[in-house]
Amino acid sequence: MPKIIILEDPLSAEEHNDLGVAYEKKGMLDLAEKEYKRAVKKKKNWDIPYFNLGNVYFKKKDYKKAKEYYKKAIKINPKNTDAMNNLAYLYSLEGKYSKALRLIKKAISIRFKTEYLDTLKEIEEKIYKSEGY
């Protein structure tokens, strides 16, 4: 009787993440999601695949899951300013302007990026509109 051989996954967490990025760039979000999850399984305390999963869910318009993964990325790496930026944007979509404002200001204080200023401006504009200006 032949024996069944089970091979271990030869790819590292980084390689799975990179493969996920390639799939995501091609719009193959389901395949990207699978690769990011494989990266997470291989390296649970690495924030980048969690952040990337957040981005995939955002693109799929599953904002609840996107928030969950951005929060996980920030919990693992409290200086993940890209995750803070994206989470702040999601809070602003929900009308949670004070949370969004606090988070984007924190991101900017840790690391300055022009994109963060764009998020800040958009949040501030939503606040002004919500206050009747």
N, CA, C and O atoms as a DFTB+ gen file, in Angstrom:
532 C
 N C O
     1  1       0.843      -1.172       0.000
     2  2       0.000       0.000       0.000
     3  2       0.894       1.242       0.000
     4  3       1.822       1.332       0.803
     5  1       0.623       2.206      -0.897
     6  2       1.457       3.416      -0.947
     7  2       1.242       4.281       0.286
     8  3       0.159       4.325       0.869
     9  1       2.316       4.964       0.657
    10  2       2.228       5.871       1.798
    11  2       1.901       7.273       1.304
    12  3       2.331       7.688       0.228
    13  1       1.137       7.989       2.109
    14  2       0.802       9.368       1.784
    15  2       1.838      10.262       2.458
    16  3       2.104      10.144       3.654
    17  1       2.407      11.147       1.669
    18  2       3.407      12.064       2.189
    19  2       2.772      13.444       2.310
    20  3       2.194      13.962       1.355
    21  1       2.890      14.026       3.493
    22  2       2.359      15.361       3.712
    23  2       3.532      16.312       3.842
    24  3       4.363      16.182       4.741
    25  1       3.585      17.263       2.938
    26  2       4.672      18.234       2.946
    27  2       4.273      19.464       3.741
    28  3       3.117      19.887       3.736
    29  1       5.248      20.017       4.414
    30  2       4.991      21.277       5.115
    31  2       5.015      22.413       4.113
    32  3       5.635      22.327       3.053
    33  1       4.326      23.477       4.477
    34  2       4.295      24.677       3.656
    35  2       5.714      25.231       3.561
    36  3       6.294      25.592       4.585
    37  1       6.285      25.307       2.369
    38  2       7.665      25.766       2.245
    39  2       7.839      27.286       2.313
    40  3       8.960      27.777       2.447
    41  1       6.744      28.021       2.223
    42  2       6.847      29.478       2.206
    43  2       6.882      30.054       3.614
    44  3       6.242      29.540       4.532
    45  1       7.636      31.120       3.761
    46  2       7.696      31.836       5.036
    47  2       6.494      32.777       5.145
    48  3       5.761      32.983       4.178
    49  1       6.311      33.332       6.316
    50  2       5.241      34.318       6.511
    51  2       5.430      35.490       5.560
    52  3       4.471      35.977       4.962
    53  1       6.660      35.932       5.427
    54  2       6.960      37.063       4.537
    55  2       6.624      36.740       3.090
    56  3       6.105      37.586       2.362
    57  1       6.919      35.516       2.677
    58  2       6.623      35.113       1.298
    59  2       5.116      35.029       1.056
    60  3       4.628      35.425      -0.003
    61  1       4.384      34.511       2.045
    62  2       2.920      34.484       1.911
    63  2       2.373      35.902       1.834
    64  3       1.483      36.187       1.033
    65  1       2.909      36.793       2.671
    66  2       2.465      38.186       2.649
    67  2       2.749      38.821       1.286
    68  3       1.889      39.495       0.718
    69  1       3.948      38.604       0.774
    70  2       4.316      39.158      -0.531
    71  2       3.409      38.616      -1.640
    72  3       3.011      39.350      -2.545
    73  1       3.096      37.343      -1.556
    74  2       2.193      36.736      -2.537
    75  2       0.808      37.369      -2.419
    76  3       0.150      37.630      -3.427
    77  1       0.369      37.613      -1.183
    78  2      -0.903      38.289      -0.966
    79  2      -0.923      39.678      -1.581
    80  3      -1.916      40.084      -2.185
    81  1       0.177      40.406      -1.426
    82  2       0.284      41.749      -2.005
    83  2       0.157      41.668      -3.532
    84  3      -0.524      42.485      -4.151
    85  1       0.816      40.680      -4.122
    86  2       0.746      40.519      -5.580
    87  2      -0.693      40.225      -6.020
    88  3      -1.177      40.806      -6.991
    89  1      -1.366      39.333      -5.311
    90  2      -2.762      39.029      -5.639
    91  2      -3.645      40.265      -5.459
    92  3      -4.507      40.550      -6.290
    93  1      -3.419      40.991      -4.367
    94  2      -4.236      42.176      -4.092
    95  2      -4.070      43.220      -5.197
    96  3      -5.047      43.834      -5.626
    97  1      -2.839      43.418      -5.655
    98  2      -2.590      44.382      -6.729
    99  2      -3.316      44.008      -8.015
   100  3      -3.679      44.878      -8.806
   101  1      -3.526      42.708      -8.218
   102  2      -4.230      42.240      -9.414
   103  2      -5.738      42.179      -9.201
   104  3      -6.480      41.763     -10.091
   105  1      -6.191      42.600      -8.009
   106  2      -7.620      42.578      -7.725
   107  2      -8.154      41.218      -7.329
   108  3      -9.368      41.016      -7.281
   109  1      -7.263      40.285      -7.045
   110  2      -7.664      38.930      -6.664
   111  2      -7.749      38.872      -5.135
   112  3      -6.898      38.287      -4.465
   113  1      -8.792      39.491      -4.617
   114  2      -8.889      39.722      -3.170
   115  2      -9.063      38.442      -2.364
   116  3      -8.527      38.348      -1.260
   117  1      -9.785      37.463      -2.871
   118  2      -9.957      36.214      -2.125
   119  2      -8.633      35.476      -1.969
   120  3      -8.335      34.935      -0.904
   121  1      -7.842      35.458      -3.042
   122  2      -6.527      34.804      -2.961
   123  2      -5.584      35.587      -2.047
   124  3      -4.807      34.995      -1.298
   125  1      -5.653      36.904      -2.107
   126  2      -4.834      37.747      -1.223
   127  2      -5.191      37.463       0.229
   128  3      -4.311      37.298       1.074
   129  1      -6.475      37.407       0.510
   130  2      -6.949      37.128       1.869
   131  2      -6.368      35.802       2.378
   132  3      -5.886      35.729       3.508
   133  1      -6.416      34.764       1.549
   134  2      -5.884      33.450       1.947
   135  2      -4.396      33.527       2.263
   136  3      -3.934      32.942       3.242
   137  1      -3.655      34.241       1.443
   138  2      -2.212      34.336       1.669
   139  2      -1.882      35.127       2.937
   140  3      -0.979      34.758       3.688
   141  1      -2.616      36.212       3.169
   142  2      -2.387      36.994       4.383
   143  2      -2.705      36.159       5.622
   144  3      -2.006      36.247       6.631
   145  1      -3.757      35.356       5.543
   146  2      -4.106      34.491       6.675
   147  2      -3.037      33.426       6.901
   148  3      -2.756      33.055       8.041
   149  1      -2.450      32.944       5.831
   150  2      -1.346      31.988       5.978
   151  2      -0.140      32.658       6.630
   152  3       0.553      32.051       7.447
   153  1       0.101      33.903       6.265
   154  2       1.203      34.658       6.877
   155  2       0.960      34.832       8.366
   156  3       1.881      34.693       9.170
   157  1      -0.279      35.135       8.735
   158  2      -0.638      35.301      10.144
   159  2      -0.419      34.001      10.917
   160  3       0.087      34.017      12.039
   161  1      -0.803      32.871      10.309
   162  2      -0.613      31.578      10.977
   163  2       0.861      31.293      11.243
   164  3       1.219      30.726      12.276
   165  1       1.701      31.689      10.309
   166  2       3.137      31.427      10.441
   167  2       3.819      32.392      11.400
   168  3       4.815      32.043      12.034
   169  1       3.283      33.608      11.508
   170  2       3.931      34.635      12.328
   171  2       2.847      35.503      12.972
   172  3       2.521      36.584      12.482
   173  1       2.301      35.006      14.078
   174  2       1.151      35.632      14.717
   175  2       1.412      37.037      15.254
   176  3       0.481      37.837      15.353
   177  1       2.639      37.348      15.595
   178  2       2.948      38.661      16.175
   179  2       3.561      39.627      15.174
   180  3       4.365      40.483      15.544
   181  1       3.190      39.494      13.924
   182  2       3.662      40.402      12.876
   183  2       2.454      41.209      12.400
   184  3       1.471      40.636      11.931
   185  1       2.524      42.499      12.516
   186  2       1.376      43.372      12.256
   187  2       1.025      43.550      10.782
   188  3      -0.128      43.840      10.463
   189  1       1.971      43.386       9.891
   190  2       1.740      43.713       8.474
   191  2       0.640      42.868       7.819
   192  3      -0.221      43.439       7.149
   193  1       0.624      41.537       7.977
   194  2      -0.473      40.805       7.328
   195  2      -1.843      41.142       7.919
   196  3      -2.850      41.064       7.215
   197  1      -1.898      41.515       9.199
   198  2      -3.165      41.957       9.786
   199  2      -3.620      43.253       9.113
   200  3      -4.787      43.406       8.755
   201  1      -2.678      44.180       8.949
   202  2      -2.975      45.435       8.262
   203  2      -3.464      45.151       6.833
   204  3      -4.452      45.729       6.379
   205  1      -2.762      44.260       6.138
   206  2      -3.142      43.925       4.762
   207  2      -4.519      43.269       4.705
   208  3      -5.285      43.515       3.774
   209  1      -4.836      42.438       5.692
   210  2      -6.183      41.854       5.749
   211  2      -7.215      42.953       5.933
   212  3      -8.287      42.906       5.330
   213  1      -6.903      43.936       6.755
   214  2      -7.805      45.074       6.915
   215  2      -8.068      45.758       5.583
   216  3      -9.203      46.122       5.276
   217  1      -7.018      45.930       4.797
   218  2      -7.166      46.567       3.490
   219  2      -8.028      45.735       2.542
   220  3      -8.844      46.276       1.796
   221  1      -7.840      44.416       2.578
   222  2      -8.646      43.533       1.725
   223  2     -10.116      43.645       2.106
   224  3     -10.979      43.784       1.239
   225  1     -10.396      43.585       3.397
   226  2     -11.793      43.678       3.836
   227  2     -12.376      45.052       3.535
   228  3     -13.560      45.175       3.223
   229  1     -11.544      46.084       3.628
   230  2     -12.021      47.419       3.258
   231  2     -12.432      47.427       1.785
   232  3     -13.496      47.937       1.434
   233  1     -11.594      46.867       0.937
   234  2     -11.906      46.825      -0.502
   235  2     -13.150      45.997      -0.782
   236  3     -13.873      46.258      -1.744
   237  1     -13.400      44.992       0.062
   238  2     -14.600      44.169      -0.082
   239  2     -15.821      44.833       0.567
   240  3     -16.922      44.284       0.546
   241  1     -15.608      46.013       1.138
   242  2     -16.657      46.769       1.838
   243  2     -17.170      46.051       3.082
   244  3     -18.301      46.273       3.515
   245  1     -16.333      45.189       3.650
   246  2     -16.648      44.540       4.929
   247  2     -15.933      45.358       6.002
   248  3     -14.877      44.972       6.504
   249  1     -16.537      46.497       6.339
   250  2     -15.883      47.463       7.216
   251  2     -15.725      46.948       8.642
   252  3     -14.788      47.336       9.340
   253  1     -16.615      46.095       9.072
   254  2     -16.505      45.533      10.422
   255  2     -15.219      44.705      10.542
   256  3     -14.461      44.852      11.501
   257  1     -14.990      43.837       9.558
   258  2     -13.767      43.017       9.580
   259  2     -12.531      43.879       9.342
   260  3     -11.479      43.627       9.929
   261  1     -12.648      44.874       8.502
   262  2     -11.507      45.766       8.248
   263  2     -11.076      46.416       9.555
   264  3      -9.889      46.444       9.880
   265  1     -12.051      46.941      10.312
   266  2     -11.735      47.566      11.597
   267  2     -11.070      46.569      12.541
   268  3     -10.099      46.897      13.223
   269  1     -11.594      45.371      12.572
   270  2     -11.054      44.327      13.447
   271  2      -9.569      44.079      13.150
   272  3      -8.757      43.972      14.068
   273  1      -9.231      43.989      11.881
   274  2      -7.839      43.697      11.529
   275  2      -6.925      44.903      11.686
   276  3      -5.755      44.739      12.031
   277  1      -7.427      46.108      11.444
   278  2      -6.614      47.295      11.710
   279  2      -6.315      47.387      13.209
   280  3      -5.198      47.719      13.606
   281  1      -7.313      47.094      14.029
   282  2      -7.108      47.121      15.480
   283  2      -6.076      46.077      15.912
   284  3      -5.246      46.343      16.781
   285  1      -6.132      44.896      15.307
   286  2      -5.152      43.849      15.638
   287  2      -3.748      44.299      15.257
   288  3      -2.798      44.079      16.009
   289  1      -3.615      44.919      14.107
   290  2      -2.304      45.408      13.671
   291  2      -1.764      46.430      14.663
   292  3      -0.581      46.402      15.001
   293  1      -2.626      47.331      15.130
   294  2      -2.209      48.372      16.076
   295  2      -1.881      47.761      17.436
   296  3      -0.958      48.209      18.116
   297  1      -2.633      46.745      17.827
   298  2      -2.355      46.090      19.117
   299  2      -0.968      45.443      19.099
   300  3      -0.226      45.522      20.078
   301  1      -0.633      44.813      17.997
   302  2       0.680      44.172      17.863
   303  2       1.780      45.218      17.761
   304  3       2.839      45.088      18.375
   305  1       1.514      46.254      16.979
   306  2       2.494      47.327      16.785
   307  2       1.808      48.670      16.999
   308  3       1.208      49.216      16.073
   309  1       1.895      49.206      18.217
   310  2       1.226      50.478      18.524
   311  2       1.735      51.669      17.713
   312  3       1.190      52.768      17.823
   313  1       2.759      51.466      16.910
   314  2       3.269      52.542      16.059
   315  2       2.948      52.309      14.580
   316  3       3.555      52.924      13.704
   317  1       1.997      51.424      14.313
   318  2       1.587      51.173      12.928
   319  2       0.648      52.309      12.513
   320  3      -0.574      52.204      12.621
   321  1       1.250      53.377      12.043
   322  2       0.491      54.586      11.713
   323  2      -0.396      54.414      10.485
   324  3      -1.423      55.082      10.369
   325  1      -0.017      53.540       9.577
   326  2      -0.880      53.300       8.408
   327  2      -2.199      52.668       8.852
   328  3      -3.266      53.026       8.350
   329  1      -2.120      51.726       9.798
   330  2      -3.341      51.112      10.326
   331  2      -4.164      52.153      11.078
   332  3      -5.392      52.148      10.995
   333  1      -3.496      53.050      11.814
   334  2      -4.209      54.121      12.518
   335  2      -4.938      55.027      11.527
   336  3      -6.094      55.391      11.740
   337  1      -4.262      55.378      10.463
   338  2      -4.860      56.234       9.433
   339  2      -6.111      55.581       8.852
   340  3      -7.159      56.218       8.746
   341  1      -5.998      54.327       8.483
   342  2      -7.120      53.642       7.852
   343  2      -8.276      53.436       8.829
   344  3      -9.444      53.547       8.456
   345  1      -7.936      53.133      10.087
   346  2      -8.967      52.966      11.101
   347  2      -9.656      54.301      11.383
   348  3     -10.873      54.347      11.563
   349  1      -8.886      55.375      11.421
   350  2      -9.470      56.711      11.615
   351  2     -10.454      57.019      10.490
   352  3     -11.537      57.551      10.734
   353  1     -10.079      56.688       9.274
   354  2     -10.971      56.915       8.135
   355  2     -12.272      56.122       8.293
   356  3     -13.358      56.641       8.035
   357  1     -12.154      54.858       8.720
   358  2     -13.357      54.046       8.932
   359  2     -14.238      54.635      10.032
   360  3     -15.462      54.658       9.903
   361  1     -13.621      55.108      11.108
   362  2     -14.402      55.754      12.169
   363  2     -15.160      56.965      11.611
   364  3     -16.314      57.202      11.969
   365  1     -14.509      57.716      10.744
   366  2     -15.176      58.893      10.172
   367  2     -16.362      58.478       9.298
   368  3     -17.372      59.180       9.255
   369  1     -16.248      57.360       8.610
   370  2     -17.374      56.864       7.807
   371  2     -18.563      56.510       8.681
   372  3     -19.715      56.626       8.263
   373  1     -18.265      56.071       9.911
   374  2     -19.319      55.691      10.854
   375  2     -19.871      56.887      11.620
   376  3     -20.812      56.753      12.402
   377  1     -19.280      58.057      11.388
   378  2     -19.717      59.242      12.118
   379  2     -19.096      59.358      13.502
   380  3     -19.535      60.178      14.308
   381  1     -18.088      58.555      13.787
   382  2     -17.382      58.608      15.077
   383  2     -16.201      59.575      14.934
   384  3     -15.036      59.180      14.935
   385  1     -16.553      60.849      14.811
   386  2     -15.562      61.857      14.458
   387  2     -14.522      62.100      15.543
   388  3     -13.348      62.290      15.226
   389  1     -14.914      62.100      16.804
   390  2     -13.922      62.369      17.858
   391  2     -12.898      61.242      17.929
   392  3     -11.707      61.495      18.113
   393  1     -13.357      59.995      17.784
   394  2     -12.433      58.853      17.754
   395  2     -11.493      58.962      16.552
   396  3     -10.286      58.750      16.661
   397  1     -12.077      59.295      15.415
   398  2     -11.303      59.412      14.175
   399  2     -10.253      60.508      14.308
   400  3      -9.100      60.320      13.921
   401  1     -10.648      61.639      14.848
   402  2      -9.752      62.778      14.998
   403  2      -8.600      62.465      15.949
   404  3      -7.443      62.770      15.658
   405  1      -8.924      61.858      17.080
   406  2      -7.865      61.476      18.035
   407  2      -6.853      60.528      17.395
   408  3      -5.643      60.689      17.553
   409  1      -7.368      59.544      16.675
   410  2      -6.495      58.523      16.098
   411  2      -5.609      59.081      14.990
   412  3      -4.423      58.757      14.931
   413  1      -6.158      59.909      14.116
   414  2      -5.334      60.449      13.028
   415  2      -4.298      61.424      13.574
   416  3      -3.183      61.493      13.057
   417  1      -4.651      62.173      14.607
   418  2      -3.671      63.073      15.220
   419  2      -2.547      62.283      15.888
   420  3      -1.387      62.694      15.855
   421  1      -2.895      61.158      16.489
   422  2      -1.876      60.289      17.085
   423  2      -0.944      59.759      16.001
   424  3       0.275      59.755      16.173
   425  1      -1.516      59.313      14.884
   426  2      -0.704      58.792      13.775
   427  2       0.265      59.869      13.286
   428  3       1.444      59.593      13.064
   429  1      -0.232      61.093      13.120
   430  2       0.609      62.189      12.630
   431  2       1.710      62.522      13.625
   432  3       2.824      62.868      13.230
   433  1       1.405      62.419      14.915
   434  2       2.419      62.726      15.922
   435  2       3.543      61.687      15.947
   436  3       4.671      61.991      16.336
   437  1       3.229      60.475      15.534
   438  2       4.238      59.408      15.504
   439  2       5.046      59.461      14.212
   440  3       6.266      59.294      14.216
   441  1       4.342      59.696      13.111
   442  2       4.996      59.657      11.796
   443  2       4.238      60.564      10.839
   444  3       3.029      60.419      10.661
   445  1       4.934      61.472      10.243
   446  2       4.289      62.397       9.314
   447  2       4.269      61.815       7.911
   448  3       5.299      61.417       7.366
   449  1       3.071      61.773       7.339
   450  2       2.894      61.391       5.938
   451  2       1.810      62.292       5.363
   452  3       0.821      62.587       6.033
   453  1       1.993      62.720       4.142
   454  2       1.021      63.597       3.488
   455  2      -0.366      62.955       3.455
   456  3      -1.372      63.650       3.599
   457  1      -0.426      61.641       3.267
   458  2      -1.714      60.951       3.207
   459  2      -2.493      61.138       4.507
   460  3      -3.722      61.214       4.502
   461  1      -1.760      61.211       5.625
   462  2      -2.426      61.376       6.916
   463  2      -3.073      62.761       7.002
   464  3      -4.139      62.922       7.597
   465  1      -2.422      63.748       6.407
   466  2      -3.012      65.092       6.391
   467  2      -4.297      65.106       5.561
   468  3      -5.251      65.808       5.895
   469  1      -4.314      64.330       4.486
   470  2      -5.528      64.224       3.673
   471  2      -6.671      63.622       4.491
   472  3      -7.811      64.080       4.415
   473  1      -6.350      62.591       5.273
   474  2      -7.361      61.968       6.134
   475  2      -7.839      62.959       7.181
   476  3      -9.039      63.079       7.429
   477  1      -6.901      63.667       7.795
   478  2      -7.244      64.675       8.795
   479  2      -8.182      65.730       8.206
   480  3      -9.192      66.086       8.813
   481  1      -7.840      66.216       7.037
   482  2      -8.654      67.243       6.374
   483  2     -10.062      66.718       6.111
   484  3     -11.042      67.426       6.339
   485  1     -10.164      65.488       5.637
   486  2     -11.473      64.908       5.341
   487  2     -12.305      64.746       6.614
   488  3     -13.507      65.009       6.613
   489  1     -11.665      64.316       7.686
   490  2     -12.376      64.172       8.966
   491  2     -12.856      65.531       9.458
   492  3     -13.999      65.674       9.894
   493  1     -11.979      66.524       9.386
   494  2     -12.363      67.873       9.836
   495  2     -13.517      68.427       9.005
   496  3     -14.416      69.069       9.548
   497  1     -13.503      68.186       7.701
   498  2     -14.599      68.638       6.842
   499  2     -15.916      67.969       7.229
   500  3     -16.967      68.612       7.217
   501  1     -15.863      66.687       7.571
   502  2     -17.075      65.977       7.992
   503  2     -17.587      66.530       9.321
   504  3     -18.794      66.639       9.537
   505  1     -16.657      66.875      10.202
   506  2     -17.056      67.454      11.493
   507  2     -17.765      68.779      11.270
   508  3     -18.819      69.028      11.855
   509  1     -17.192      69.631      10.427
   510  2     -17.796      70.950      10.152
   511  2     -19.186      70.778       9.539
   512  3     -20.126      71.476       9.919
   513  1     -19.314      69.857       8.600
   514  2     -20.615      69.629       7.967
   515  2     -21.639      69.103       8.976
   516  3     -22.808      69.487       8.942
   517  1     -21.193      68.228       9.868
   518  2     -22.108      67.648      10.853
   519  2     -22.565      68.697      11.858
   520  3     -23.625      68.553      12.468
   521  1     -21.766      69.759      12.033
   522  2     -22.104      70.832      12.963
   523  2     -22.858      71.954      12.275
   524  3     -23.173      72.967      12.899
   525  1     -23.150      71.782      10.999
   526  2     -23.964      72.749      10.269
   527  2     -23.207      73.903       9.650
   528  3     -23.814      74.926       9.336
   529  1     -21.922      73.779       9.467
   530  2     -21.135      74.856       8.863
   531  2     -21.151      74.755       7.359
   532  3     -20.541      75.579       6.678
